[in-house]
Each structure stands twice: as C-alpha cells, then as structure tokens.
Amino acid sequence: MDYKTYLNKVKGCFLGKTIGGTLGAPFECFHGLYNLTFFQQDVSKPVPNDDVDLQLVWLYALENEGKNVDSEMLARYWASNVYADFCEYGVGKNNYAAGILPPLSGHLRNENRDSNGAWIRSEIWACVTPGNPYLAAYYAYQDSSVDHSGEGIYASVFLAVLESVAFFEKDVFKLTDIALSFIPSYCEVAQAVKEVIKCYEAGKSFLETRKVLFTKFPSAFGGMNGNWGTRWKTINGVSVNKEAPVYKNHPFPEGKHGYDAPCHMGIIMMGWLYGKGDFAKSICLAADLGEDTDCTAGTLGAILGIIMGADKLPKKWVNACSPVIATCTIVNDWKTRVPKDINELTRRIGKVMPSINDLLTSVDENGLVTIKPFSEIDPAIDGFKYRKDGVLFLDNMDDPVELLKNSPNTVRKNFSRLRTKVIYDKNFVRITENQKKEIKVELDNQSIINHYAQVKLLNAPSNWVFEGGNTKSMSLAIRHGSYFEHVNQVTFSFIPQELKESRYDLVVEISYIGEGEKYYIPVVLFNGNI
C-alpha cells in the first residue's frame, strides 16, 4: 500500500466515524426500532462526541512518547487531559488518582467495566498499525485496561484488530475471523458476533436476528430511556428527534447494568451484514436498533470508511456533515493541540504512523512510503491468523493474546531490560488487620546477561509480620537459550497489624546484584471496603 492510499483510508475512517456518530446521536440511550435514511437533526455545525475526543488524547500521547506508550502512561495522559468523570471514565480516573495502576484501575469498583467506553476509541490504534493486528491488539489492550476489564477489553481488541486488517482486507467474514482469533472464544463478545453471523447465514431476517441477539445478549443501555442521553445532548447541542418517538414496547429482557459490549458488537455486525457493506444502509441499520447508537453507527462508519477510503464515501453524507472537530470531554489547549478538522487529524496520524508501525513501513531513496501487511513479512503466518511466533515482531512488548488471559489482579510494568508483574491475591488492594496478605512479584529477564536479582517490598510499617522477610533474591538466566529460567517469581506474605491509616503506599524495589540501577513499582494497599 502506498502512503497516499493509506492517508485516504485514515481520512475515510474518521469521516465515517463522524458521520455515523452524528447520525446516531439523537437516539443514544433509547431502546429503539427505527427506520432511518438520513440525519434527523441539524448537522451544519460540528457535533462533539467522546468517541473521537478520547482518541485525540491518545494521538497527543503518541506524538510525545512514540511506540512506547503503555497503560500506565495512557492513564497519566487521561488524568491530565480528560475531564469527563462519568461512568467507567470517572472510575478509572479516580482509581488511578488513588495510586491503583491498570489493569486494576479499570476493574475495581467499576460496574461499567464491560460497557462501551473503550471500544469506541479503537480506531486510533488501527490507524497507526495498518496491517499489523498484533500491534493493534497490544495497544488496544493497554488503552482499554485503563478504565475497563473483561468484555470491555475484548471488544476493544476485537475492533482494533479488525480495523487494522481492514486497511488490506475487505471481506467481512475474513475480517471477523481474524479479529475473533485474538480474543477468547468463550467471551460473550465473541459469542454475540458468532450468533449474528450464524443467524445471517441461516437466512434469518433482520428482525429475527434482532430478536435472537437481544434475547441472548441483552443490553441495559437503552433502559435509560434517554434520561442520560437527553442531558448529554443538551451539552452537545444535539436535539432529540421528535419525528421518531421512543420505542416504548421493548419486548426483550433488560440487560445487566454496565454489561453492554457483547450486544453492541452484535449490533455492529447486524448493520454490516444486513446492509451488505453499503455505507448508508449499513450505518442506518446499526442506528435503527437503538441503544448506544452514536457508537455503533460511528464504529461501523469507521470500518467502512477504512475499507472504502474517503474518496469513495457517498458525497451526500460527506457534504452534509461538518468535518470540523468539536470536543466535549477533553482539555483543549495549546499543549494538546486538538486538530481543527479531519484533514489535520489525518495528517498528524499519518506523520506518527511510520515510527509506530516501523517494522512494516519502508521509505525508498525517493522518499516514497510503502506499508506492507503483516502476512507479507512472515510467509509462515496463515493470512493474519494469530500464531505464537508472530509476536516476535512486537519487539520487547507483551504478547497481546497472553495479556487477555491475565486476571485484572496482575499489574505489568516493562523496563528496558526487564518485564515485571505484580500479582495481587483475591482481595486485590484490600488489607484487613491480622489477616494474611500475599503479593507476588515476577521478573522476566530481557537482557543478554545472567543476573541475580534482589526484590524488596519497601515502606511497610515495622510492626507488619513478614514470612521470610521483606527482601527476596532470585536468579534470572540469559533469555537466549533459556526456555524457563529467564522468568522467576517471589512471594511476599505478611500479616498487617494495628492498621491506623486508611491507605498504605508501598514500593517494590528491584535491583540486580552488582549493578547500581534500580527499578521501582508502586503498590497501594487500602484498609477497608474497596
């Protein structure tokens, strides 16, 4: 793929995202069954949407930090640049402010951890990793674990992979199969997507498939009956459509509050399949189903925008919808440099992409940029299908498929020569007086030198009783030629006594014996019900 084609697809992605999000905005938070054919509100002015807002913060992070962005770094940018404090956004932000690192920040006290706030911002990762689903999956995990866990993360990884590969592949079934290969087959995001495909291939009608999806994977999003959406639209300046009344007779079970991602992945698939890839028909069908309509229609618009490219999107829709970017949830100042429109957004993404996707991007002697799909780099890979050896192309980054197997009690932090895990017990960050607490620390040697490592758990009160002390040693073999011994683990087991504070800030200190460099990982523990 040449650079011009790539930029056309990035622009198509965010034009499609904006068009679909604007189409669905008046119907957000309603159970519905509509019959849309075009915008139902004044769209001459830009309509702000958090789906795009949050990706602008990630672009800012990529421009500053490059390919080394991880969940903790993204959480820091979130804390400084996102002022939205509602739902999972607010919980993740508050957890991080209290010293709780991702992925715990996205899990603890978060009843919306399986909802929609992460997958709606997947496009940025696809656009900086075109044709590289492994890298797209890695970044999507780092992003979504800031304020989600479980199905919220699975949906984000599923879409980021699909959108990354969509730069080179058009077929809906191939794209879906590739994206599904990156997430657990047992998760409900995967099950909802497969159920919709099964119904479609069996010849069921749109309404029949709707019944199956909403019965097996109900959503609670529309159960707000517009109460949240109406208030949100007042902020956005988006009027609720009076010509299409709220669909009062929702004949399906009400979903569990905050458990929305599976149903919405099914809605996106329904719009795509029954719309047969026609841009206008597909996004309208997605919005027709109600629920989180700006997100479903917007994401499907982005997928089709990547596949088609900006120059192939229907002019009727492009010309009607403002390309100017307006924001509603992020700090917009001279430092964040929010792009003024989609053209500027496209240029800036295109500028940062080669440094992120460097293994697949080349520049010839004439300055022409070429991007190859992952499958051309390693012929042993079956298309884009996941293979363990393919992860070698991620340099020193974690295997994204292995990341998804992690319990949220595992906090990872990578250094230049060392990967680490801090693994909490079943009570996560909670401690109780006179009850044993365990914290494990795992080290993975990434250097070409054998080491003896020393691990300390610092700052614990002197009256806490440690089994075997608060300082441990372990050996770490050279990674090359070692299958297991380059990874080792120690356990700190202790009994907190005389708890007088509400929280305790401990620190894991890691050092190599004989070397001066030290690594530090914060560990916050709370006394009470958290």
TAVEN-V54197 format. One record per residue. N is the residue number from 1. RES is the residue in one letter. PHI is phi in degrees with one decimal (999 if undefined). OMEGA is omega in whole degrees, 0 to 359 (* if undefined). Layout:
N | RES | PHI | OMEGA
N | RES | PHI | OMEGA
This chain:
1 | M | 999 | 177
2 | D | -85.1 | 188
3 | Y | -64.3 | 180
4 | K | -63.3 | 178
5 | T | -63.5 | 178
6 | Y | -57.8 | 181
7 | L | -61.6 | 178
8 | N | -62.2 | 179
9 | K | -74.8 | 176
10 | V | -63.0 | 178
11 | K | -62.6 | 177
12 | G | -61.1 | 179
13 | C | -58.1 | 186
14 | F | -82.4 | 169
15 | L | -65.4 | 179
16 | G | -61.4 | 178
17 | K | -61.4 | 182
18 | T | -68.3 | 181
19 | I | -63.5 | 181
20 | G | -64.1 | 179
21 | G | -64.3 | 179
22 | T | -69.1 | 177
23 | L | -58.7 | 186
24 | G | -83.7 | 188
25 | A | -54.0 | 183
26 | P | -67.8 | 186
27 | F | -109.5 | 181
28 | E | -62.9 | 177
29 | C | 74.9 | 175
30 | F | -116.3 | 161
31 | H | -68.5 | 184
32 | G | -154.1 | 168
33 | L | -148.1 | 189
34 | Y | -109.6 | 180
35 | N | -143.3 | 187
36 | L | -79.2 | 174
37 | T | -130.0 | 180
38 | F | -166.2 | 178
39 | F | -56.7 | 180
40 | Q | -109.9 | 181
41 | Q | -145.4 | 179
42 | D | -66.8 | 182
43 | V | -118.7 | 181
44 | S | -70.0 | 177
45 | K | -107.8 | 182
46 | P | -64.4 | 179
47 | V | -105.6 | 180
48 | P | -65.6 | 180
49 | N | -155.8 | 180
50 | D | -64.0 | 179
51 | D | -58.0 | 178
52 | V | -92.8 | 182
53 | D | -46.0 | 189
54 | L | -66.0 | 179
55 | Q | -70.6 | 177
56 | L | -69.9 | 175
57 | V | -67.6 | 178
58 | W | -66.0 | 175
59 | L | -61.4 | 178
60 | Y | -59.2 | 178
61 | A | -64.8 | 179
62 | L | -63.3 | 179
63 | E | -64.3 | 182
64 | N | -86.0 | 191
65 | E | -108.1 | 181
66 | G | 73.0 | 188
67 | K | -72.8 | 183
68 | N | -85.1 | 180
69 | V | -60.5 | 175
70 | D | -137.3 | 188
71 | S | -63.1 | 181
72 | E | -67.2 | 178
73 | M | -65.3 | 178
74 | L | -64.2 | 177
75 | A | -62.1 | 178
76 | R | -66.0 | 178
77 | Y | -64.3 | 178
78 | W | -59.8 | 183
79 | A | -60.1 | 184
80 | S | -90.3 | 192
81 | N | -120.8 | 179
82 | V | -114.9 | 180
83 | Y | -101.4 | 176
84 | A | -67.3 | 183
85 | D | -121.9 | 183
86 | F | -91.7 | 173
87 | C | 49.5 | 184
88 | E | -65.6 | 178
89 | Y | -58.7 | 183
90 | G | -68.2 | 180
91 | V | -65.4 | 179
92 | G | -59.7 | 180
93 | K | -65.0 | 181
94 | N | -68.5 | 177
95 | N | -60.6 | 180
96 | Y | -65.2 | 179
97 | A | -62.0 | 179
98 | A | -84.9 | 178
99 | G | 96.6 | 180
100 | I | -89.4 | 186
101 | L | -87.1 | 172
102 | P | -63.1 | 4
103 | P | -86.0 | 178
104 | L | -62.1 | 181
105 | S | -62.6 | 180
106 | G | -87.6 | 186
107 | H | -108.5 | 188
108 | L | -67.1 | 177
109 | R | 55.0 | 189
110 | N | -117.7 | 181
111 | E | -74.1 | 178
112 | N | -107.0 | 184
113 | R | -64.5 | 181
114 | D | -102.4 | 185
115 | S | -97.2 | 199
116 | N | -105.6 | 189
117 | G | -69.8 | 182
118 | A | -97.4 | 184
119 | W | -66.7 | 179
120 | I | -70.9 | 182
121 | R | -116.3 | 184
122 | S | -80.0 | 190
123 | E | -63.1 | 182
124 | I | -59.3 | 182
125 | W | -71.0 | 177
126 | A | -65.7 | 185
127 | C | -72.1 | 176
128 | V | -97.0 | 177
129 | T | -133.0 | 184
130 | P | -59.8 | 178
131 | G | 75.6 | 183
132 | N | -124.8 | 187
133 | P | -63.7 | 180
134 | Y | -63.5 | 180
135 | L | -69.9 | 177
136 | A | -59.9 | 180
137 | A | -63.9 | 180
138 | Y | -61.0 | 181
139 | Y | -66.8 | 179
140 | A | -62.4 | 176
141 | Y | -65.9 | 180
142 | Q | -57.1 | 180
143 | D | -66.0 | 189
144 | S | -67.2 | 181
145 | S | -72.4 | 176
146 | V | -65.4 | 186
147 | D | -138.7 | 178
148 | H | -143.1 | 166
149 | S | -149.2 | 176
150 | G | 56.3 | 185
151 | E | -63.7 | 177
152 | G | -63.5 | 177
153 | I | -76.1 | 181
154 | Y | -57.6 | 180
155 | A | -64.8 | 180
156 | S | -64.5 | 179
157 | V | -65.8 | 179
158 | F | -54.7 | 184
159 | L | -72.7 | 180
160 | A | -61.7 | 178
161 | V | -64.5 | 181
162 | L | -58.6 | 182
163 | E | -69.3 | 177
164 | S | -62.8 | 182
165 | V | -72.7 | 180
166 | A | -63.3 | 174
167 | F | -66.2 | 183
168 | F | -123.2 | 185
169 | E | -123.3 | 183
170 | K | -108.9 | 189
171 | D | -70.0 | 184
172 | V | -61.3 | 183
173 | F | -74.3 | 177
174 | K | -66.0 | 180
175 | L | -61.6 | 181
176 | T | -65.8 | 180
177 | D | -62.3 | 179
178 | I | -63.4 | 181
179 | A | -64.2 | 179
180 | L | -65.0 | 182
181 | S | -68.9 | 181
182 | F | -95.8 | 183
183 | I | -118.2 | 182
184 | P | -60.5 | 181
185 | S | -65.9 | 182
186 | Y | -82.2 | 185
187 | C | -69.3 | 185
188 | E | -75.4 | 171
189 | V | -59.7 | 179
190 | A | -63.5 | 182
191 | Q | -64.8 | 179
192 | A | -66.4 | 178
193 | V | -61.9 | 180
194 | K | -63.8 | 181
195 | E | -64.4 | 179
196 | V | -65.1 | 178
197 | I | -62.4 | 179
198 | K | -59.7 | 179
199 | C | -63.3 | 181
200 | Y | -62.2 | 181
201 | E | -69.3 | 177
202 | A | -82.0 | 177
203 | G | 85.8 | 179
204 | K | -68.4 | 179
205 | S | -73.2 | 178
206 | F | -56.9 | 182
207 | L | -70.1 | 177
208 | E | -65.9 | 179
209 | T | -68.0 | 175
210 | R | -57.1 | 181
211 | K | -62.5 | 179
212 | V | -63.3 | 183
213 | L | -61.6 | 186
214 | F | -75.0 | 176
215 | T | -84.4 | 182
216 | K | -81.8 | 184
217 | F | -132.0 | 185
218 | P | -66.0 | 177
219 | S | -114.2 | 176
220 | A | -99.6 | 189
221 | F | -61.9 | 180
222 | G | -73.0 | 180
223 | G | -66.9 | 176
224 | M | -74.3 | 178
225 | N | 50.5 | 176
226 | G | 80.4 | 184
227 | N | -60.2 | 177
228 | W | -73.9 | 184
229 | G | -62.1 | 181
230 | T | -64.3 | 177
231 | R | -63.8 | 179
232 | W | -63.6 | 182
233 | K | -69.8 | 175
234 | T | -62.4 | 176
235 | I | -66.2 | 185
236 | N | -77.2 | 185
237 | G | 74.8 | 179
238 | V | -104.1 | 181
239 | S | -80.7 | 174
240 | V | -70.9 | 183
241 | N | -69.9 | 181
242 | K | -82.8 | 182
243 | E | -80.2 | 179
244 | A | -115.3 | 185
245 | P | -65.3 | 177
246 | V | -61.4 | 181
247 | Y | -80.9 | 188
248 | K | -77.3 | 189
249 | N | -94.8 | 180
250 | H | -80.4 | 191
251 | P | -85.5 | 187
252 | F | -114.2 | 179
253 | P | -62.3 | 176
254 | E | -80.5 | 181
255 | G | -74.0 | 175
256 | K | -68.3 | 181
257 | H | -55.7 | 177
258 | G | 85.0 | 182
259 | Y | -110.1 | 193
260 | D | -117.6 | 188
261 | A | -59.9 | 182
262 | P | -58.1 | 180
263 | C | -57.8 | 184
264 | H | -72.7 | 171
265 | M | -65.1 | 176
266 | G | -65.4 | 178
267 | I | -62.4 | 178
268 | I | -59.2 | 179
269 | M | -63.6 | 178
270 | M | -62.4 | 179
271 | G | -60.5 | 182
272 | W | -67.5 | 184
273 | L | -70.7 | 184
274 | Y | -77.7 | 172
275 | G | -84.1 | 177
276 | K | 53.7 | 176
277 | G | 79.5 | 174
278 | D | -68.0 | 189
279 | F | -56.7 | 185
280 | A | -64.6 | 182
281 | K | -64.4 | 184
282 | S | -66.1 | 182
283 | I | -69.7 | 177
284 | C | -66.2 | 179
285 | L | -63.2 | 178
286 | A | -62.4 | 180
287 | A | -70.4 | 180
288 | D | -57.7 | 186
289 | L | -84.2 | 177
290 | G | 71.8 | 182
291 | E | 71.5 | 182
292 | D | -89.5 | 194
293 | T | -66.9 | 180
294 | D | -65.8 | 181
295 | C | -78.6 | 181
296 | T | -67.4 | 180
297 | A | -67.3 | 180
298 | G | -67.6 | 180
299 | T | -68.2 | 178
300 | L | -64.7 | 175
301 | G | -61.3 | 178
302 | A | -67.1 | 179
303 | I | -59.2 | 181
304 | L | -67.7 | 177
305 | G | -65.6 | 175
306 | I | -66.0 | 182
307 | I | -62.1 | 186
308 | M | -84.1 | 189
309 | G | 85.3 | 184
310 | A | -59.1 | 185
311 | D | -72.5 | 180
312 | K | -105.6 | 177
313 | L | -69.8 | 183
314 | P | -61.8 | 185
315 | K | -60.7 | 180
316 | K | -54.8 | 182
317 | W | -79.1 | 181
318 | V | -64.1 | 184
319 | N | -69.8 | 183
320 | A | -82.3 | 188
321 | C | -108.2 | 184
322 | S | -64.4 | 177
323 | P | -85.1 | 180
324 | V | -69.8 | 181
325 | I | -96.5 | 173
326 | A | -113.7 | 184
327 | T | -119.3 | 182
328 | C | -143.0 | 184
329 | T | -130.3 | 185
330 | I | -126.2 | 176
331 | V | -70.9 | 181
332 | N | -116.8 | 180
333 | D | -135.2 | 185
334 | W | -63.9 | 184
335 | K | -81.6 | 180
336 | T | -71.8 | 176
337 | R | 52.0 | 178
338 | V | -58.5 | 180
339 | P | -59.6 | 182
340 | K | -76.3 | 181
341 | D | -155.6 | 184
342 | I | -68.3 | 177
343 | N | -62.8 | 179
344 | E | -67.3 | 177
345 | L | -59.0 | 179
346 | T | -61.8 | 181
347 | R | -61.5 | 183
348 | R | -71.6 | 175
349 | I | -64.8 | 179
350 | G | -62.6 | 180
351 | K | -73.4 | 184
352 | V | -85.3 | 185
353 | M | -54.6 | 185
354 | P | -58.8 | 180
355 | S | -79.0 | 178
356 | I | -85.3 | 184
357 | N | -100.1 | 192
358 | D | -64.3 | 182
359 | L | -70.7 | 181
360 | L | -112.4 | 184
361 | T | -116.8 | 180
362 | S | -129.3 | 178
363 | V | -126.0 | 182
364 | D | -85.1 | 185
365 | E | -65.6 | 179
366 | N | -95.3 | 179
367 | G | 83.5 | 180
368 | L | -81.4 | 183
369 | V | -96.0 | 177
370 | T | -127.4 | 179
371 | I | -118.1 | 179
372 | K | -107.7 | 173
373 | P | -72.9 | 184
374 | F | -55.7 | 185
375 | S | -64.5 | 179
376 | E | -79.4 | 180
377 | I | -75.5 | 180
378 | D | -122.4 | 183
379 | P | -61.0 | 181
380 | A | -71.7 | 182
381 | I | -79.1 | 180
382 | D | -77.8 | 185
383 | G | 61.3 | 176
384 | F | -107.5 | 185
385 | K | -58.5 | 183
386 | Y | -65.3 | 173
387 | R | -137.3 | 185
388 | K | -58.4 | 184
389 | D | -68.8 | 179
390 | G | -63.7 | 182
391 | V | -67.0 | 177
392 | L | -57.8 | 181
393 | F | -78.3 | 178
394 | L | -92.9 | 181
395 | D | 54.7 | 185
396 | N | -96.6 | 182
397 | M | -92.5 | 181
398 | D | -73.2 | 176
399 | D | -64.7 | 185
400 | P | -64.4 | 179
401 | V | -70.2 | 176
402 | E | -68.7 | 178
403 | L | -57.8 | 183
404 | L | -69.9 | 177
405 | K | -85.1 | 182
406 | N | -68.0 | 166
407 | S | -74.6 | 178
408 | P | -65.2 | 178
409 | N | -81.4 | 182
410 | T | -106.6 | 178
411 | V | -101.0 | 179
412 | R | -102.8 | 173
413 | K | -145.5 | 183
414 | N | -104.8 | 174
415 | F | -116.0 | 187
416 | S | -63.0 | 182
417 | R | -119.0 | 190
418 | L | -154.5 | 169
419 | R | -103.2 | 182
420 | T | -131.3 | 170
421 | K | -133.1 | 167
422 | V | -111.3 | 188
423 | I | -113.1 | 180
424 | Y | -85.7 | 176
425 | D | -78.4 | 187
426 | K | -64.1 | 179
427 | N | -92.0 | 177
428 | F | 54.2 | 186
429 | V | -95.8 | 183
430 | R | -87.9 | 174
431 | I | -124.2 | 179
432 | T | -131.2 | 183
433 | E | -57.1 | 177
434 | N | 67.4 | 175
435 | Q | -115.5 | 186
436 | K | -61.6 | 177
437 | K | -123.7 | 178
438 | E | -123.2 | 174
439 | I | -133.4 | 179
440 | K | -102.9 | 176
441 | V | -123.5 | 180
442 | E | -113.9 | 180
443 | L | -117.7 | 179
444 | D | -125.7 | 184
445 | N | -71.2 | 179
446 | Q | -105.1 | 183
447 | S | -92.0 | 180
448 | I | -104.8 | 180
449 | I | -129.5 | 172
450 | N | -72.0 | 183
451 | H | -137.6 | 158
452 | Y | -109.0 | 182
453 | A | -105.6 | 175
454 | Q | -115.7 | 182
455 | V | -123.3 | 179
456 | K | -121.2 | 170
457 | L | -107.6 | 189
458 | L | -95.5 | 172
459 | N | 75.8 | 175
460 | A | -72.3 | 177
461 | P | -55.7 | 187
462 | S | -65.6 | 181
463 | N | -90.0 | 175
464 | W | -74.0 | 186
465 | V | -97.1 | 180
466 | F | -97.5 | 172
467 | E | -82.4 | 180
468 | G | 80.7 | 176
469 | G | 86.4 | 181
470 | N | -103.2 | 176
471 | T | -129.5 | 182
472 | K | -129.3 | 176
473 | S | -123.8 | 176
474 | M | -151.8 | 174
475 | S | -97.1 | 178
476 | L | -133.3 | 180
477 | A | -76.2 | 172
478 | I | -62.7 | 184
479 | R | -66.4 | 182
480 | H | -67.8 | 180
481 | G | 88.7 | 180
482 | S | -118.4 | 179
483 | Y | -90.9 | 186
484 | F | -130.6 | 192
485 | E | -71.5 | 175
486 | H | -79.3 | 175
487 | V | -115.9 | 179
488 | N | -149.0 | 188
489 | Q | -145.8 | 172
490 | V | -127.0 | 180
491 | T | -121.3 | 173
492 | F | -100.9 | 181
493 | S | -118.7 | 186
494 | F | -149.6 | 178
495 | I | -118.2 | 177
496 | P | -68.4 | 180
497 | Q | -126.2 | 176
498 | E | 49.0 | 181
499 | L | -72.6 | 182
500 | K | -110.8 | 182
501 | E | -110.8 | 179
502 | S | -79.7 | 179
503 | R | -146.8 | 179
504 | Y | -131.7 | 181
505 | D | -100.8 | 178
506 | L | -100.7 | 180
507 | V | -140.9 | 169
508 | V | -86.4 | 177
509 | E | -109.9 | 181
510 | I | -118.4 | 176
511 | S | -143.6 | 174
512 | Y | -93.8 | 182
513 | I | -62.1 | 182
514 | G | 96.7 | 178
515 | E | -123.0 | 184
516 | G | -89.6 | 184
517 | E | -70.0 | 178
518 | K | -127.9 | 179
519 | Y | -122.2 | 184
520 | Y | -129.2 | 177
521 | I | -131.9 | 179
522 | P | -72.5 | 176
523 | V | -132.5 | 179
524 | V | -102.7 | 179
525 | L | -124.9 | 184
526 | F | -115.0 | 175
527 | N | -94.9 | 181
528 | G | 140.2 | 186
529 | N | -95.0 | 180
530 | I | -138.2 | *
